[in-house]
Amino acid sequence: MAENVKRVYAFGKDAQGNNVTEGDKDMKYILGGKGANLAEMAVIGLPVPPGFTITCQTCMEYANAGNTWPEGALDEINKYRQDLEERMGKRIGDADDPLLVSVRSGAPMSMPGMMDTVLNLGLNDESIKGLIKHTENPRFSWDSYRRFIQMFSNVVMGLDGDLFENAITTKKLVKGAKSDTDLTAEDLEELVAEFKQIFSENVSAEEYPLLVVDGKVQFPQNPDTQLRLAIEAVFGSWNNPRATLYRKQNKIADDLGTAVNVQTMVFGNKGNTSATGVAFTRNAADGTNEFYGDYLVNAQGEDVVAGIRNTSPIAELKEVEGLQEAGRELEGIFGILENHYRDMMDIEFTIEQGKLWMLQTRVGKRTAAAALKIAIDMEKEGLITKEEAIQRVDPEQLDQLLHPQFDKNATYDVVARGLNASPGAAVGEAVFSAADAVEAKAEGRKTVLVRWETTPDDLAGMIAAEGILTSHGGKTSHAAVIARGMGAPCVCGVEALRIDAEKKEAAIAGTDIVIREGDMISIDGTTGILVLGAVDLVMPELTGDLDTILAWADEVRTLGIRANADNPADAQLSRDFGAEGIGLCRTEHMFLGDRKQIIQTFILNEDQEVREEAVAKLFEAQKGDFYGMFKAMDGLPVIVRLLDPPLHEFLESPRALDVEIAKLEATGGDAAVIAEKRALMEKIDSFAEQNPMLGLRGCRLGIVYPILPVMQVRAIATAMAELKKEGLDPKPEIMIPLVSTVNELAKLRAVAEQTIAEVEEAEGVKLEIPIGTMIELPRAAVTADEIGTKADFFSFGTNDLTQTTFGFSRDDVESEFVPQYLAEKILPYNPFATVDPGVAKLVKMGVELGHVGNPDITCGVCGEHGGDPDSVKIFHSIGLDYVSCSPYRVPLARLAAAQAALKDTGKDK
């Protein structure tokens, strides 16, 4: 029943100095991180200003009821408010000696700066007199009142902060004051009157009738009203746009809510023996074991983070006259907190007339480099175990070490947003064709390739460019997949971009901005943003600490890690990053460039001799490719997927050809040339399919054109034979794609085995080449017991398995309606980024049934999900043998696999 629900918890001491704290650090899902840690600091005896915490669940009850208070909640809050007044011997709003409080947010997961805070609550036209009397400091008192009105107006009432900043600026100009601190008590008293007038003129009487006095809105004088509105504002900030975006980016659930901490105010702005600051027990940038942070003398907390005044380094605090003792005490508390939490801690503190108070502590945010160093150092210090050190590093953070990033100190304006398709940042001149990117590269100019969507023809330009920007496509589009494989930053699906490739320009819808060829632009593939101009970049620095953590991870993980690579350079890069083989070599990527003409000859000619000649040329090229791949991965498995995409992907664009024909006709072009191009157009049209991704592709292509798989298998086997003769140990495996029935696999397996036997006889070398299939259709997963009888391995292609399970076309839905589905909670997350539970069930079924058909079968994943840490942990729980991902995701997958293994053994705490 409602009356039995506890919604408020006290922390701190009572009037007799007894600790009356009701919570602790393990209650963060009830008290929020801030409330739980305030309680914990109070429990271990640190100086914490007393207060109380309203639970996260109360926030969600309030929000889910349409911003209506649950029954009994306000009465319980009032009870705890009265208890706090008794503990402090003061009353909020008292005209003689008022108690002032802060009202702060505190979610279960750290969300720094995302939600709201109100300070100095309890001041009004009467209590200001008591504050002046008690402190004997009119300037401090009026400054506190003007800060309260300004913050309350902005945070609680939503008024524009510039209304008040402009009034302060005007006052300083009139008074000839250089800074806020030069304003006198009288000046600040005048500002208070001006601020109340601004409040009255800008707050709606219709929206806030309880603030209307004598027909006019007035700044609330009743402390109960102040407190209730402030708590409601903090609850409301849980769903403000920045908090919602932060949760989405950091995968924090929307239903957790925020707690509200009502805490006795302590003041860092009571003169030169008062100060406020933010500190870390270690350097949050590089992990060095040193006191790290900033403080300000005679200031309140918001002054430190607002950057209004220049701060001083925390290490100097204990040398400042009047602050020495508090500074030394603070350093001692650093050690207490770090040893108690066994982690690097973030601290907020205030010194009021020489007395130190702790306002907050939490596990500190840190860079990837700092996370690695701190974890390793703490293990060496005996503070944590190796297993705990592995858990202390977020796999996603490793992108900071592998790709350039925007400088965190840089300022810039985002002009458009898309999907964060491939991590890292890039700066360069906008170019609108692959040829222009290649030309610029040759001239030493850096570029960002801007396309509607990339195609295989753009590969040379994608390699030449610093980054890729598209207006279409999703996280598994061609641009995204290729960019991730190369480690190139990519932003896809920027729908606001209106690209005119012929004019070499792109307009941004809803603005007057036009990006022209040569204009400098910046993209951040980690967050999916586009910026005009050049943003300063921070280049990645690989350190020995990464090798150490990954070596520790390799000791505990049970899941194998392979890479997706299509050329010897990427294969070597994968090996350098610790890949234990190639889980997917896409042979279609080998048919680009000069070879495209050869495959086109095969497709467009019906003359058998011409086709056989084209296939012979492809055989020589493919054999060379495989030779290089197998040599780079000597001793490790390389799974080669036979040709998968529909043949039309290797042909010219009919749209472009149609335009070319129209231009020739309009300009009186050669009739013979026009006729030739029309014939080509008809031929290309004959290969058109209504739904090519579900048409003549994969194993179906090999069955209809058996000469193609024979050529590819012969090239694989011959390359293997040549390397074995050289004394090497190549380990290729052949993967037959898009199988839906066991008979498809049986037919193509027989073709492959016969071809391998022919090469064995011709080369005089025994060849052991496992043959398996890619499970990417639901039917294949549910009949895996049958298919398993003909397969040595399964590789789950979760990109296509997700498409066919949902009935989604990934290139369309990610930009069309997935964002709406996510916003409306129809989908909890993008299923092309993190594997969907339904798709995972199909994978699990496929693994279990596959072992029925073949107890010795090897099962892995080669979709892009193989590099997503959350998906890796799911695949570990399913019992897969390995995951395969882009080379630059291999370190992330190694770490995520180790963390999953530790969770299994209960060593993840």
QUIGILIN-V996792 format. One record per backbone hydrogen bond with DSSP energy under -0.5 kcal/mol. NH is the residue of the N-H (numbers start at 1). CO is the residue of the C=O. E is the energy in kcal/mol with one decimal. If there is no record, write none. Layout:
<<NH/CO/E> <NH/CO/E>>
//
This chain:
<<4/1/-1.6> <5/2/-1.4> <6/4/-0.5> <7/5/-0.6> <9/53/-2.3> <11/51/-2.3> <14/18/-2.2> <17/14/-1.7> <20/12/-2.6> <20/18/-0.5> <22/10/-2.7> <27/24/-1.7> <28/25/-0.6> <30/27/-1.6> <31/27/-3.5> <32/28/-1.4> <33/107/-2.9> <35/31/-0.8> <36/32/-2.6> <37/33/-2.0> <38/34/-2.4> <39/35/-2.2> <40/36/-2.1> <41/37/-2.6> <42/38/-2.1> <43/39/-2.3> <44/40/-2.1> <45/42/-1.2> <46/41/-2.7> <48/46/-1.0> <51/11/-2.1> <52/262/-2.5> <53/9/-3.1> <54/260/-3.1> <55/7/-2.5> <56/30/-2.4> <59/55/-1.2> <60/56/-1.9> <61/57/-2.5> <62/58/-2.7> <63/59/-2.7> <64/60/-3.0> <65/61/-1.2> <66/63/-1.5> <67/62/-1.5> <68/62/-1.3> <73/70/-2.0> <76/72/-2.0> <77/73/-2.4> <78/74/-2.3> <79/75/-2.1> <80/76/-2.1> <81/77/-2.2> <82/78/-2.3> <83/79/-2.0> <84/80/-2.2> <85/81/-2.2> <86/82/-2.1> <87/83/-2.4> <88/84/-2.2> <89/85/-1.4> <90/85/-1.5> <91/97/-0.5> <93/99/-0.5> <94/91/-1.8> <99/91/-2.1> <100/98/-0.6> <101/121/-2.2> <102/263/-2.9> <103/118/-3.1> <104/261/-2.4> <105/116/-1.0> <106/259/-1.0> <108/257/-0.7> <114/111/-2.1> <115/111/-0.5> <118/103/-2.5> <121/101/-2.3> <123/120/-1.2> <128/124/-1.9> <129/126/-1.2> <130/126/-1.0> <131/127/-2.2> <132/128/-2.3> <133/129/-2.4> <134/130/-2.7> <135/131/-2.6> <136/132/-2.1> <141/137/-2.1> <142/138/-2.8> <143/139/-2.3> <144/140/-2.3> <145/141/-2.0> <146/142/-2.5> <147/143/-2.1> <148/144/-2.2> <149/145/-2.6> <150/146/-2.3> <151/147/-2.9> <152/148/-3.1> <153/149/-2.4> <154/150/-1.9> <155/151/-3.1> <156/151/-0.6> <156/152/-1.5> <157/152/-1.6> <158/154/-0.6> <159/153/-2.7> <163/160/-1.5> <164/160/-0.5> <164/161/-0.8> <165/161/-2.2> <166/162/-2.7> <167/163/-0.9> <168/164/-2.1> <169/165/-2.6> <170/166/-2.5> <171/167/-2.2> <172/168/-2.4> <173/169/-2.2> <174/170/-2.5> <175/171/-2.3> <176/172/-0.9> <177/172/-2.3> <182/179/-1.5> <183/180/-1.7> <188/184/-2.4> <189/185/-2.3> <190/186/-2.1> <191/187/-2.1> <192/188/-2.2> <193/189/-1.7> <194/190/-2.2> <195/191/-3.3> <196/192/-2.3> <197/193/-1.7> <198/194/-2.5> <199/195/-2.4> <200/196/-2.3> <201/197/-2.2> <202/198/-1.3> <202/199/-0.6> <203/199/-1.6> <208/204/-1.9> <211/208/-1.7> <212/209/-1.6> <213/211/-0.5> <213/216/-3.1> <216/213/-1.3> <218/211/-2.6> <223/221/-0.5> <226/222/-2.3> <227/223/-2.8> <228/224/-2.5> <229/225/-2.5> <230/226/-2.1> <231/227/-2.5> <232/228/-2.4> <233/229/-2.0> <234/230/-2.1> <235/231/-2.6> <236/232/-2.5> <237/233/-1.6> <238/234/-0.5> <238/235/-1.5> <239/236/-1.5> <240/237/-1.5> <244/240/-2.6> <245/241/-2.5> <246/242/-2.3> <247/243/-2.3> <248/244/-2.0> <249/245/-2.6> <250/246/-2.0> <251/248/-0.8> <252/247/-2.5> <256/253/-0.7> <259/106/-1.9> <260/54/-2.0> <261/104/-3.1> <262/52/-2.9> <262/260/-0.6> <263/102/-2.1> <263/261/-0.7> <264/50/-3.0> <265/100/-3.0> <268/266/-0.5> <274/271/-1.5> <275/351/-2.2> <276/296/-2.1> <277/349/-2.2> <278/294/-2.0> <279/347/-2.7> <280/292/-3.6> <281/345/-2.2> <283/288/-3.0> <287/283/-2.1> <290/288/-1.8> <292/280/-1.9> <294/278/-2.4> <295/312/-1.9> <296/276/-2.7> <298/271/-0.5> <298/274/-3.0> <299/268/-1.8> <303/300/-1.8> <304/300/-0.7> <304/301/-1.0> <305/301/-1.2> <306/302/-1.8> <307/303/-0.8> <308/303/-0.7> <309/303/-0.7> <312/295/-2.3> <314/293/-1.8> <316/313/-1.9> <317/314/-1.7> <319/316/-1.9> <320/317/-1.7> <323/320/-2.3> <324/320/-0.7> <327/323/-2.6> <328/324/-2.5> <329/325/-2.4> <330/326/-2.4> <331/327/-1.9> <332/328/-1.7> <333/329/-2.1> <334/330/-2.1> <335/331/-1.4> <336/332/-2.0> <337/333/-3.0> <338/334/-2.5> <339/335/-2.3> <340/336/-2.1> <341/337/-3.0> <342/338/-1.7> <343/338/-0.7> <346/362/-3.6> <347/279/-3.5> <348/360/-2.2> <349/277/-2.2> <350/357/-2.2> <351/275/-3.4> <352/350/-0.6> <352/355/-2.7> <353/351/-0.7> <354/273/-2.7> <355/352/-1.8> <357/350/-2.6> <358/47/-3.4> <359/348/-2.4> <359/357/-0.6> <360/348/-1.4> <362/346/-1.7> <364/344/-2.5> <367/284/-2.0> <371/367/-2.7> <372/368/-2.2> <373/369/-2.1> <374/370/-3.1> <375/371/-2.0> <376/372/-2.3> <377/373/-3.1> <378/374/-2.7> <379/375/-1.6> <380/376/-2.2> <381/377/-2.3> <382/379/-1.0> <383/378/-2.1> <384/378/-1.2> <389/385/-2.3> <390/386/-2.2> <391/387/-1.4> <392/388/-1.1> <392/389/-0.6> <393/390/-0.9> <394/392/-0.5> <395/393/-0.5> <397/394/-1.4> <398/394/-0.6> <398/395/-1.5> <399/396/-1.4> <400/397/-2.2> <401/398/-1.4> <402/398/-0.9> <402/399/-0.6> <403/399/-1.8> <405/538/-2.1> <407/536/-2.9> <410/407/-2.0> <415/530/-2.5> <416/530/-1.1> <418/528/-3.1> <419/492/-3.7> <421/419/-1.9> <421/490/-0.8> <422/490/-1.9> <425/404/-1.8> <426/523/-2.4> <428/521/-2.3> <429/446/-2.8> <430/519/-2.6> <431/448/-2.1> <437/433/-1.7> <438/434/-2.4> <439/435/-2.5> <440/436/-2.4> <441/437/-2.1> <442/438/-2.0> <443/439/-1.3> <444/441/-1.4> <445/440/-3.0> <448/429/-2.7> <449/467/-2.3> <450/431/-3.2> <450/448/-0.5> <451/449/-0.6> <451/469/-2.4> <458/455/-2.2> <459/456/-1.5> <462/458/-2.4> <463/459/-2.3> <464/460/-1.8> <465/461/-2.1> <466/447/-3.1> <467/447/-0.8> <468/489/-2.1> <469/449/-3.0> <470/491/-2.4> <471/451/-1.2> <472/452/-1.5> <473/811/-0.6> <477/474/-1.6> <481/477/-2.8> <482/478/-2.5> <483/479/-2.3> <484/480/-2.5> <485/481/-2.0> <486/482/-1.9> <487/483/-1.3> <488/483/-2.7> <489/466/-0.7> <490/422/-2.1> <491/468/-2.4> <492/419/-1.7> <493/472/-1.1> <494/470/-2.3> <495/493/-1.6> <497/494/-2.0> <498/507/-3.3> <499/497/-0.7> <500/505/-3.1> <501/499/-0.6> <504/500/-1.1> <505/500/-1.7> <506/515/-2.6> <507/498/-2.2> <508/513/-2.2> <509/496/-3.2> <509/507/-0.7> <511/508/-1.7> <515/506/-3.6> <516/514/-0.6> <517/504/-1.9> <518/430/-2.3> <519/516/-2.6> <521/428/-2.7> <522/531/-2.8> <523/426/-2.5> <524/529/-2.0> <525/424/-2.9> <525/523/-0.5> <527/524/-0.6> <528/524/-2.5> <529/524/-1.3> <530/416/-2.4> <531/522/-3.0> <532/413/-0.7> <533/520/-2.7> <535/533/-0.6> <538/405/-3.2> <539/537/-0.5> <546/543/-0.8> <547/543/-1.1> <548/544/-2.1> <549/545/-2.5> <550/546/-2.6> <551/547/-2.2> <552/548/-2.2> <553/549/-2.5> <554/550/-2.5> <555/551/-1.1> <556/552/-0.7> <556/553/-1.1> <557/553/-2.2> <560/881/-2.8> <562/883/-3.1> <563/581/-1.9> <564/885/-3.0> <565/563/-0.6> <565/584/-1.6> <571/567/-2.3> <572/568/-2.6> <573/569/-2.3> <574/570/-2.6> <575/571/-2.2> <576/572/-2.6> <577/573/-1.8> <578/575/-1.4> <579/574/-2.7> <580/561/-3.6> <582/637/-3.1> <583/563/-1.8> <583/581/-0.6> <584/563/-1.2> <585/639/-1.6> <586/584/-0.6> <587/585/-0.8> <587/641/-1.1> <589/586/-1.1> <590/587/-1.7> <591/588/-1.5> <592/589/-0.6> <595/592/-1.5> <596/593/-1.3> <597/594/-0.7> <599/595/-2.0> <600/596/-2.3> <601/597/-2.0> <602/598/-1.9> <603/599/-2.3> <604/600/-2.8> <605/601/-1.1> <611/607/-2.2> <612/608/-2.6> <613/609/-2.1> <614/610/-2.2> <615/611/-2.6> <616/612/-2.0> <617/613/-1.8> <618/614/-2.2> <619/615/-2.4> <620/616/-1.7> <621/617/-2.0> <622/618/-3.2> <623/619/-2.7> <624/620/-1.7> <625/621/-2.0> <626/622/-2.9> <627/623/-2.4> <628/624/-2.0> <629/625/-2.3> <630/626/-3.1> <631/627/-2.0> <632/628/-2.1> <633/629/-1.7> <634/631/-1.4> <635/729/-1.9> <636/633/-2.9> <637/580/-0.6> <638/731/-2.1> <639/582/-2.6> <640/638/-0.7> <640/733/-3.4> <641/585/-2.2> <641/639/-0.6> <642/640/-0.6> <642/735/-2.5> <647/696/-0.5> <649/646/-1.7> <650/647/-2.2> <651/648/-1.6> <657/653/-2.4> <658/654/-2.5> <659/655/-1.9> <660/656/-2.2> <661/657/-2.4> <662/658/-2.2> <663/659/-2.2> <664/660/-2.2> <665/661/-2.5> <666/662/-2.3> <667/663/-1.6> <668/665/-0.9> <669/664/-3.8> <674/670/-2.3> <675/671/-2.7> <676/672/-2.3> <677/673/-2.4> <678/674/-2.4> <679/675/-2.2> <680/676/-2.0> <681/677/-2.3> <682/678/-2.4> <683/679/-2.0> <684/680/-2.7> <685/681/-2.7> <686/682/-1.4> <687/683/-0.6> <687/684/-1.5> <688/685/-1.5> <692/689/-0.5> <694/691/-2.1> <695/692/-1.5> <697/695/-1.7> <698/644/-3.0> <699/737/-1.9> <700/697/-1.3> <701/698/-0.8> <702/698/-1.2> <703/699/-1.8> <704/700/-2.4> <705/701/-2.6> <706/703/-0.5> <708/705/-2.1> <709/705/-0.6> <710/706/-1.8> <711/707/-1.9> <712/708/-2.4> <713/709/-2.8> <714/710/-2.4> <715/711/-2.2> <716/712/-2.3> <717/713/-2.9> <718/714/-2.7> <719/715/-2.3> <720/716/-2.1> <721/717/-2.5> <722/718/-2.4> <723/719/-1.9> <724/720/-2.4> <725/721/-2.0> <726/722/-1.0> <727/724/-1.5> <728/723/-2.4> <731/636/-0.6> <733/638/-2.6> <734/770/-2.6> <735/640/-3.1> <735/733/-0.5> <736/734/-0.5> <736/772/-2.3> <737/735/-0.6> <739/774/-0.8> <744/741/-0.5> <745/741/-1.3> <746/742/-2.7> <747/743/-2.3> <748/744/-2.1> <749/745/-2.6> <750/746/-1.9> <751/747/-1.6> <752/748/-2.4> <753/749/-3.0> <754/750/-2.2> <755/751/-2.1> <756/752/-2.6> <757/753/-2.3> <758/754/-1.9> <759/755/-2.0> <760/756/-2.7> <761/757/-2.1> <762/758/-2.3> <763/759/-3.0> <764/760/-1.8> <765/760/-1.0> <769/767/-0.7> <770/768/-0.5> <772/734/-2.9> <773/793/-1.9> <774/736/-1.8> <775/773/-0.6> <775/795/-1.7> <776/774/-0.9> <780/777/-0.5> <781/777/-1.7> <782/778/-2.3> <783/779/-1.3> <784/781/-1.0> <786/783/-1.0> <787/783/-2.2> <788/784/-2.6> <789/786/-1.2> <790/787/-1.8> <791/788/-1.1> <792/771/-2.9> <794/858/-2.8> <795/773/-2.1> <796/860/-3.2> <797/775/-1.2> <797/795/-0.7> <798/796/-1.4> <801/797/-2.4> <802/798/-1.7> <803/799/-1.8> <804/800/-2.9> <805/801/-1.7> <806/802/-2.3> <807/803/-2.2> <808/803/-1.6> <810/808/-0.7> <812/809/-1.5> <813/809/-2.8> <814/810/-1.5> <815/812/-0.6> <816/812/-1.7> <817/813/-1.3> <818/813/-2.7> <821/817/-2.6> <822/818/-2.6> <823/819/-2.3> <824/820/-2.5> <825/822/-1.1> <826/821/-2.2> <827/821/-1.5> <831/829/-0.5> <833/830/-1.8> <834/830/-2.1> <840/836/-2.8> <841/837/-1.9> <842/838/-1.5> <843/839/-2.2> <844/840/-2.8> <845/841/-2.7> <846/842/-2.7> <847/843/-2.5> <848/844/-2.5> <849/845/-2.9> <850/846/-2.4> <851/847/-1.7> <852/848/-0.8> <853/849/-1.9> <854/850/-2.2> <857/854/-2.3> <858/792/-1.4> <860/794/-2.1> <861/882/-1.1> <862/796/-2.0> <863/796/-0.9> <866/863/-2.1> <867/864/-1.8> <868/865/-1.7> <869/867/-0.6> <872/868/-2.8> <873/869/-1.8> <874/870/-1.3> <875/871/-2.8> <876/872/-2.2> <877/873/-1.6> <878/874/-1.6> <879/875/-1.2> <879/876/-0.5> <880/875/-1.8> <881/859/-3.1> <882/859/-1.1> <883/560/-2.1> <884/861/-2.4> <885/562/-1.5> <887/564/-0.6> <888/484/-0.5> <889/886/-2.1> <890/886/-0.6> <890/887/-1.3> <893/889/-2.5> <894/890/-2.5> <895/891/-2.0> <896/892/-2.8> <897/893/-2.5> <898/894/-1.6> <899/895/-2.2> <900/896/-2.1> <901/897/-2.0> <902/898/-2.4> <903/899/-1.9> <904/900/-1.7> <905/901/-1.5> <906/902/-0.6> <906/903/-0.8> <907/902/-2.4>>
//
